[in-house]
């Protein structure tokens, strides 16, 4: 309002005015009567209001058909001298070991798939990935699991280890120079993190003589299409390294408030905690349940929930003082009784 009042004062004072067109930097133009030209701004009456236009927004002023460039906008910009650096001498660098094609390392803890992995047959993928899938045993039962890195960290279901601390892992590993797999049992298995409500558990093989383990790549369940082929590897009824193939029936089956992948790949007791793979060999889910009254009605936790669990594993850290639950509940604050006095 102050600037408009000042402009009106210029007009009342009888200052010289001239018709002009102001060309702006945003390819717009304003036509009216120039009331005042200052060093940093131009005051123009466009009939129904008065505008104050900064000089740095003006390309040119057209007065009586002649263009006058704005003093501020036409001022040449200072240029720095160009210095051409001599070519750098080649520097010897140490060779860099990259992850396998089509994968990236997240936090150096697990591997996630990217574009570039080609689809292959179940026969090829099962032979390559079978040694990364394990059997998880407790005194009360067994399930499946899979390594997410070569340091011995593995994923399984929470209900496989619920209430248990004595856990062993059975691994089928390839020996150098041999084609057959060798069965190894590791009994020093530590619980790292638990998510009871997401039915996920993170374990770690701590045996001193444990080698580097084969591991899987985590994929993208959101990228799956209904009808796309998938396969599971696990230990149904204790039959280790069993492979079942099927398709994705739906990606958004809601059960007990959570969304699951539904698949026709056969899932049975003992498959729990095992991986569900796409045809590029990426884990897209963790098998955890089936409908017993039907066939081909298996379900898996989407891999996005696994990635979230791993990224926030410190929040789900296992508490030795409460082995059957990953959460510690503080006692409620006691309510003070209102004591009335007569």
C-alpha positions as CSV (number, residue, x, y, z in Angstrom):
1,X,0.0,0.0,0.0
2,X,2.9,2.4,0.7
3,X,4.3,2.1,-2.8
4,X,0.9,2.7,-4.4
5,X,0.4,5.8,-2.3
6,X,3.8,7.1,-3.3
7,X,3.0,6.5,-7.0
8,X,-0.2,8.4,-6.6
9,X,1.8,11.2,-5.0
10,X,4.0,11.3,-8.1
11,X,1.0,11.7,-10.3
12,X,-0.5,14.4,-8.3
13,X,2.8,16.3,-8.2
14,X,2.5,16.7,-12.0
15,X,5.7,14.7,-12.9
16,X,6.3,14.1,-16.6
17,X,4.6,10.9,-17.7
18,X,4.9,9.0,-21.0
19,X,3.2,6.0,-22.6
20,X,5.4,2.9,-22.7
21,X,5.4,-0.9,-22.9
22,X,7.6,-2.8,-20.4
23,X,8.9,-6.1,-21.6
24,X,9.5,-8.5,-18.7
25,X,11.8,-11.5,-18.4
26,X,9.0,-14.0,-18.1
27,X,7.9,-13.1,-21.7
28,X,5.1,-11.0,-20.4
29,X,4.6,-7.3,-21.1
30,X,2.9,-4.4,-19.4
31,X,1.6,-1.3,-21.1
32,X,0.7,2.0,-19.4
33,X,1.9,5.4,-18.5
34,X,5.4,5.7,-16.9
35,X,5.1,7.8,-13.8
36,X,8.6,7.5,-12.5
37,X,11.9,5.8,-13.4
38,X,14.2,5.1,-10.5
39,X,17.6,3.4,-10.4
40,X,16.1,0.1,-9.1
41,X,12.5,0.2,-10.2
42,X,10.0,1.6,-12.7
43,X,6.5,3.0,-11.7
44,X,3.8,2.5,-14.3
45,X,0.1,3.4,-14.3
46,X,-1.9,0.7,-16.2
47,X,-5.3,2.4,-15.7
48,X,-6.9,0.5,-12.9
49,X,-3.9,0.3,-10.6
50,X,-0.2,1.4,-10.3
51,X,2.6,-1.1,-10.5
52,X,6.1,-0.9,-9.2
53,X,8.3,-3.2,-11.3
54,X,11.9,-4.0,-10.2
55,X,14.6,-3.2,-12.8
56,X,16.0,-6.7,-12.6
57,X,12.8,-8.1,-14.0
58,X,12.7,-5.8,-17.0
59,X,14.2,-6.7,-20.4
60,X,13.4,-3.4,-22.1
61,X,11.2,-0.3,-22.1
62,X,9.3,0.7,-25.3
63,X,8.7,4.4,-25.4
64,X,7.0,5.8,-28.5
65,X,8.0,2.7,-30.4
66,X,11.7,2.8,-29.5
67,X,13.2,0.1,-27.2
68,X,15.4,1.1,-24.3
69,X,17.1,-1.7,-22.5
70,X,16.9,-1.7,-18.7
71,X,20.2,-0.5,-17.2
72,X,20.3,-3.3,-14.7
73,X,19.3,-6.1,-17.0
74,X,21.6,-5.1,-19.8
75,X,24.7,-4.7,-17.7
76,X,27.3,-7.2,-18.8
77,X,28.1,-9.9,-16.3
78,X,31.8,-10.1,-15.3
79,X,33.5,-13.2,-16.6
80,X,36.4,-15.0,-14.9
81,X,39.4,-16.0,-17.0
82,X,39.3,-19.5,-18.2
83,X,42.1,-21.7,-16.9
84,X,42.7,-25.0,-18.7
85,X,44.2,-27.5,-16.3
86,X,46.8,-29.9,-17.7
87,X,45.8,-33.5,-18.1
88,X,46.0,-35.4,-14.9
89,X,48.5,-38.2,-14.5
90,X,46.9,-41.7,-14.4
91,X,46.6,-42.9,-10.8
92,X,46.9,-46.6,-10.1
93,X,43.9,-47.8,-8.2
94,X,43.3,-51.1,-6.4
95,X,40.8,-53.5,-8.0
96,X,37.3,-53.1,-6.6
97,X,35.2,-56.2,-5.9
98,X,31.6,-55.6,-7.0
99,X,28.4,-57.6,-6.0
100,X,27.0,-59.9,-8.7
101,X,25.4,-58.3,-11.7
102,X,21.9,-57.0,-11.0
103,X,22.3,-56.4,-7.2
104,X,23.2,-53.6,-4.9
105,X,24.4,-53.8,-1.3
106,X,22.2,-52.0,1.3
107,X,24.0,-51.1,4.5
108,X,26.4,-54.0,3.7
109,X,23.9,-56.2,5.5
110,X,21.6,-57.6,2.8
111,X,21.5,-57.6,-1.0
112,X,18.5,-56.2,-2.9
113,X,17.8,-56.9,-6.6
114,X,17.7,-54.3,-9.4
115,X,17.0,-54.4,-13.1
116,X,19.4,-56.6,-15.1
117,X,18.7,-60.1,-13.7
118,X,17.3,-62.4,-16.4
119,X,14.6,-64.9,-15.9
120,X,15.8,-68.5,-15.7
121,X,14.3,-71.9,-15.2
122,X,13.4,-73.3,-11.8
123,X,15.9,-76.1,-12.4
124,X,18.8,-73.5,-12.8
125,X,17.7,-71.3,-9.9
126,X,17.1,-74.1,-7.5
127,X,20.5,-75.5,-8.1
128,X,22.1,-72.1,-7.5
129,X,20.0,-70.9,-4.5
130,X,19.4,-74.2,-2.7
131,X,22.5,-73.9,-0.5
132,X,21.3,-70.5,0.8
133,X,18.1,-72.1,2.2
134,X,18.3,-73.8,5.5
135,X,16.3,-75.9,7.9
136,X,15.7,-74.3,11.3
137,X,15.3,-76.8,14.2
138,X,14.1,-76.3,17.8
139,X,13.2,-78.8,20.5
140,X,9.5,-78.2,19.7
141,X,9.6,-78.5,15.9
142,X,11.2,-77.3,12.7
143,X,10.9,-74.7,9.9
144,X,12.9,-73.1,7.1
145,X,15.0,-70.0,6.6
146,X,17.4,-68.3,4.3
147,X,20.7,-66.5,4.6
148,X,20.7,-62.8,3.7
149,X,24.5,-62.3,3.8
150,X,27.6,-64.5,3.9
151,X,28.2,-63.7,7.6
152,X,25.5,-66.1,8.8
153,X,22.5,-63.8,9.3
154,X,19.3,-65.5,8.3
155,X,15.5,-64.8,8.2
156,X,12.8,-67.2,9.4
157,X,9.3,-66.9,10.9
158,X,8.8,-65.7,14.5
159,X,6.5,-68.7,15.1
160,X,9.3,-71.1,14.2
161,X,11.4,-69.8,17.1
162,X,8.7,-68.6,19.5
163,X,9.6,-69.3,23.1
164,X,12.8,-71.1,22.1
165,X,16.4,-70.3,22.7
166,X,18.0,-73.7,21.7
167,X,18.1,-73.4,18.0
168,X,20.1,-75.3,15.4
169,X,20.5,-74.6,11.6
170,X,21.0,-77.4,9.0
171,X,22.8,-76.2,5.9
172,X,23.6,-78.0,2.7
173,X,26.9,-76.5,1.4
174,X,29.0,-77.0,-1.7
175,X,32.6,-77.9,-1.1
176,X,35.3,-76.6,-3.5
177,X,36.0,-79.0,-6.3
178,X,32.9,-81.1,-5.6
179,X,29.5,-81.1,-7.2
180,X,27.5,-82.8,-4.4
181,X,26.2,-80.9,-1.3
182,X,27.4,-81.6,2.2
183,X,25.1,-81.5,5.2
184,X,26.4,-79.3,8.1
185,X,24.6,-78.6,11.4
186,X,25.4,-75.4,13.3
187,X,24.2,-75.3,16.9
188,X,25.5,-71.9,18.1
189,X,22.5,-69.9,16.7
190,X,21.7,-66.6,18.3
191,X,18.4,-64.7,18.1
192,X,19.2,-61.1,16.9
193,X,15.7,-59.6,16.4
194,X,12.1,-60.6,16.6
195,X,8.9,-59.1,15.2
196,X,6.1,-61.0,16.7
197,X,3.3,-59.2,14.9
198,X,5.1,-59.4,11.6
199,X,6.0,-63.1,12.2
200,X,9.6,-62.5,11.4
201,X,12.9,-63.5,13.1
202,X,16.5,-62.6,12.4
203,X,19.0,-65.2,13.5
204,X,22.8,-65.4,13.5
205,X,25.1,-68.5,13.2
206,X,27.9,-68.0,15.7
207,X,29.8,-71.3,15.4
208,X,33.5,-70.6,15.4
209,X,34.2,-72.9,12.4
210,X,31.4,-71.6,10.3
211,X,32.4,-70.6,6.8
212,X,31.1,-67.9,4.6
213,X,27.5,-68.8,3.6
214,X,25.7,-68.5,0.2
215,X,23.0,-65.9,0.4
216,X,19.9,-64.7,-1.4
217,X,19.0,-61.4,-3.1
218,X,15.9,-59.6,-1.9
219,X,13.5,-58.5,-4.7
220,X,10.4,-56.4,-5.1
221,X,7.0,-57.9,-4.4
222,X,5.2,-54.8,-5.6
223,X,6.6,-55.5,-9.1
224,X,5.0,-58.9,-9.2
225,X,2.0,-59.4,-11.5
226,X,-0.9,-61.7,-10.7
227,X,-0.3,-64.9,-12.6
228,X,3.5,-64.5,-12.5
229,X,5.4,-67.7,-11.8
230,X,7.1,-68.2,-8.5
231,X,8.6,-71.1,-6.6
232,X,9.4,-71.9,-2.9
233,X,12.3,-73.9,-1.4
234,X,11.9,-75.3,2.2
235,X,11.5,-78.3,4.4
236,X,7.9,-79.3,4.3
237,X,7.3,-82.0,7.0
238,X,11.1,-82.1,7.4
239,X,11.8,-83.0,3.8
240,X,14.7,-80.6,3.3
241,X,15.4,-78.7,0.1
242,X,12.0,-79.4,-1.4
243,X,11.0,-77.2,-4.3
244,X,7.4,-76.3,-5.2
245,X,6.3,-74.1,-8.1
246,X,3.2,-72.1,-8.7
247,X,1.9,-68.7,-9.6
248,X,0.9,-65.5,-7.7
249,X,-2.8,-65.8,-7.2
250,X,-3.1,-62.3,-5.7
251,X,-0.7,-59.7,-4.1
252,X,-3.2,-58.2,-1.6
253,X,-4.9,-61.0,0.3
254,X,-5.9,-59.5,3.6
255,X,-5.7,-61.9,6.6
256,X,-6.1,-60.7,10.2
257,X,-5.4,-57.1,9.2
258,X,-2.2,-57.7,7.1
259,X,-1.7,-58.1,3.4
260,X,-0.1,-61.3,2.1
261,X,1.0,-62.8,-1.2
262,X,-1.3,-65.7,-2.1
263,X,0.3,-68.4,-4.2
264,X,-0.5,-71.8,-5.7
265,X,3.0,-73.1,-4.8
266,X,2.5,-75.8,-2.3
267,X,3.1,-74.7,1.3
268,X,3.1,-77.2,4.2
269,X,4.2,-77.3,7.8
270,X,8.0,-77.0,7.7
271,X,8.0,-74.5,4.8
272,X,7.4,-71.7,7.4
273,X,10.2,-69.1,7.2
274,X,11.4,-70.3,3.8
275,X,11.8,-68.0,0.7
276,X,9.4,-67.5,-2.1
277,X,11.4,-66.7,-5.3
278,X,10.5,-65.0,-8.6
279,X,11.9,-66.3,-11.8
280,X,15.0,-64.1,-11.5
281,X,16.0,-65.7,-8.3
282,X,15.0,-62.9,-6.0
283,X,13.2,-63.4,-2.8
284,X,9.7,-61.8,-3.0
285,X,8.2,-63.3,0.1
286,X,8.6,-65.4,3.2
287,X,6.2,-68.4,3.3
288,X,4.4,-68.6,6.6
289,X,0.9,-70.3,6.4
290,X,-1.7,-72.1,4.3
291,X,-5.4,-73.0,4.4
292,X,-5.5,-76.6,5.5
293,X,-9.0,-77.3,4.1
294,X,-7.9,-76.6,0.5
295,X,-5.0,-77.1,-1.9
296,X,-2.9,-74.5,-3.6
297,X,-3.8,-71.8,-1.0
298,X,-0.4,-70.8,0.4
299,X,0.6,-67.4,1.7
300,X,3.8,-65.4,2.1
301,X,4.8,-62.2,3.8
302,X,5.8,-59.6,1.2
303,X,9.6,-59.0,1.0
304,X,9.0,-55.3,1.7
305,X,8.0,-56.2,5.3
306,X,11.3,-58.1,5.5
307,X,13.3,-55.1,4.3
308,X,11.6,-52.8,6.8
309,X,12.3,-55.3,9.6
310,X,16.0,-55.5,8.6
311,X,16.4,-51.7,8.3
312,X,14.8,-51.3,11.8
313,X,16.3,-54.4,13.4
314,X,17.6,-52.4,16.3
315,X,14.0,-51.5,17.2
316,X,13.2,-55.2,17.3
317,X,16.3,-56.3,19.1
318,X,15.9,-59.5,21.0
319,X,15.7,-59.2,24.8
320,X,17.3,-62.1,26.7
321,X,15.2,-61.2,29.8
322,X,12.0,-61.9,27.9
323,X,12.7,-64.8,25.5
324,X,9.2,-65.4,24.3
325,X,8.4,-61.8,23.3
326,X,10.4,-59.2,21.5
327,X,8.7,-56.4,23.5
328,X,9.1,-55.4,27.1
329,X,6.0,-53.8,28.6
330,X,6.4,-51.5,31.5
331,X,4.1,-51.9,34.4
332,X,1.1,-49.5,34.3
333,X,1.0,-46.5,36.5
334,X,-1.1,-47.2,39.6
335,X,-4.1,-45.0,40.0
336,X,-4.2,-43.0,43.2
337,X,-7.4,-43.5,45.0
338,X,-9.4,-40.4,45.9
339,X,-9.6,-40.2,49.6
340,X,-12.5,-38.1,50.9
341,X,-12.4,-36.8,54.4
342,X,-15.5,-35.9,56.3
